[in-house]
Amino acid sequence: MNWLSRTALILVIVGALNWLLVGAFQWDLVTAIFGGDTVRTSSILSRLIYVIVGLAGIYSISFLFNDSKVKS
């Protein structure tokens, strides 16, 4: 995996983990770091979707350590 792909994957994982925090605790990590109102009010359905996206981000961490290449 080249550096650009790895960097993009890390940003996607960080974003997904932030959505997990929003879904599970209604707390926005990125806003906490850079300023603003850290508490988000959301419906149950949107919070469920945020948690699913966050779990996908946790699963995606394994891709950072997978260096297998696709053969043509």
C-alpha positions in Angstrom: 0.0 0.0 0.0 1.5 3.3 -1.0 1.7 6.3 1.4 -1.3 8.1 -0.1 -3.6 5.1 0.2 -2.4 4.5 3.8 -3.0 8.2 4.7 -6.5 8.1 3.1 -7.3 4.9 5.0 -6.2 6.4 8.3 -8.4 9.5 7.7 -11.4 7.3 6.9 -10.8 5.2 10.1 -10.5 8.4 12.3 -13.7 9.7 10.7 -15.5 6.4 11.3 -14.3 6.3 14.9 -15.5 9.8 15.4 -19.0 8.8 14.1 -18.9 5.8 16.6 -18.4 8.3 19.4 -21.2 10.4 18.1 -23.5 7.4 17.8 -22.6 5.8 21.1 -22.1 8.8 23.4 -23.4 11.8 21.3 -19.9 13.3 21.7 -17.9 14.7 18.7 -14.1 14.2 19.1 -13.1 16.4 16.1 -15.2 19.3 17.4 -13.7 18.8 20.9 -10.2 19.1 19.4 -10.8 22.0 17.1 -13.5 23.9 19.1 -17.3 24.1 19.0 -20.2 22.4 20.6 -19.2 18.8 21.3 -22.6 17.3 22.1 -24.8 16.3 19.1 -28.5 15.5 19.4 -29.6 12.8 17.0 -32.4 10.4 16.5 -32.1 6.7 17.4 -31.9 5.7 13.8 -29.1 8.1 12.9 -27.2 7.1 16.0 -27.5 3.4 15.0 -26.1 4.3 11.5 -23.3 6.2 13.1 -22.4 3.2 15.3 -22.4 0.9 12.2 -20.1 3.2 10.4 -17.8 3.3 13.4 -17.7 -0.5 13.7 -16.8 -0.6 10.0 -13.9 1.8 10.8 -12.7 -0.5 13.5 -12.8 -3.4 11.1 -10.9 -1.3 8.5 -7.9 -1.0 10.9 -7.0 -4.5 9.8 -6.5 -3.2 6.2 -3.6 -1.0 7.4 -1.6 -4.1 8.2 -2.5 -6.2 5.2 0.2 -5.7 2.6 -1.1 -8.3 0.1 -1.2 -7.1 -3.5 -3.8 -8.0 -6.1 -2.3 -10.0 -8.9 -3.5 -9.4 -12.4 
